[in-house]
């Protein structure tokens, strides 16, 4: 398939649906503050970490063995993961920056996610910490995939459209001008409207006796304050490397 | 919360939504027959297993350490898993049969699932085996949770409503009569209608450029031919043990 700004936007729209469904899944459990408390994982050999941290590391160690992090938009949250035990054949050769190790928003995503759980989930403690953190990891992975995919692919395609312009902005060192050039307010507003509408729609047949509903405004705000800004921050990281390819 | 036939039905309805969303996720990848071929996992230390089998075992080993299989409705597909490394406090004491180890439909579910993938997913091979099997495990876990939850909880509540009747049917050894007593055709038909409708609804805003749509009829048939019959088979397994509690 040809990679164009349209196919990239379509992929981002698909990832948006995944994020929403993972957040709805997480919100079926309470905030469960204990699951994030250091030293309370219950794992004897993990005296310092929280249950959330242990689950994140175990999941990423497994995923890394299966080759997840060979895919450019899959950026890990943990350091020191084991290497892949199988080969993965990336589908295309689209990204011209090959060493993307430094392009990661993982720590910002992780930080922002804690506040999101507080805003989305029912308050209190239901004791289902294992399920809560399992769904945390799925939601985090979906959010990170969306942000990093956008950062890498949108930046590459925009650079190709105007290479001289972006090279000059990067070399001029004017990050504000670069950010301004990457920002299309009407596109962003359309994404926010679509996200709010989709959160409401996907929960339209929820039986409130069965499932807790999340607030569309909270997801919209997370997109506005975190997903889109971090994507653009990642685009700039990519463009700086891209403009320096000789 | 009081456990009644209504709250159990509500939980089953919620799990139904989870199954549908996991199946839609899986169907974003092709059938990918290679992922199920023995000896093609790519893992050097796994010369015999398929990638699917390796992923299933690694996931269940991790989940077992986190205590998943201490929850009655979470029945594993693999044998010989490591024990839990943390304590999980089951929420209630509702099920009167304590040793449910023998009540499992795992092998039937796993068998039926392979045909379901063939019917649901786009034909062919997209090379994304890692993602395909990752989503297989999520879908399998959701299906198994629904079937085993139904088997255990529905059987327990029905037994409580008519203990003498069920005890006599079990001791009479008449499985057909037991199956007839557990079957309420109007309830099953209502579930089938709801499943078909929900599969269509949940995909109502899917952008076909972005996401592949699954066929509501295929999911309905899977419910009719597999989910409901296996749930009732599990109910009978439970009732046989339940009627022999002295």
Interface residues (C-beta under 8 A of the other chain):
Chain A: X7 X10 X11 X13 X14 X17 X18 X21 X25 X28 X41 X42 X43 X44 X45 X51 X55 X58 X59 X62 X65 X66 X67 X68 X85 X86 X87 X88 X89 X91 X127 X128 X130 X134 X198 X201 X202 X204 X205 X206 X207 X209 X210 X211
Chain B: X7 X10 X11 X13 X14 X17 X18 X21 X25 X28 X41 X42 X43 X44 X45 X51 X55 X58 X59 X62 X65 X66 X67 X68 X85 X86 X87 X88 X89 X91 X127 X128 X130 X134 X198 X201 X202 X204 X205 X206 X207 X209 X210 X211
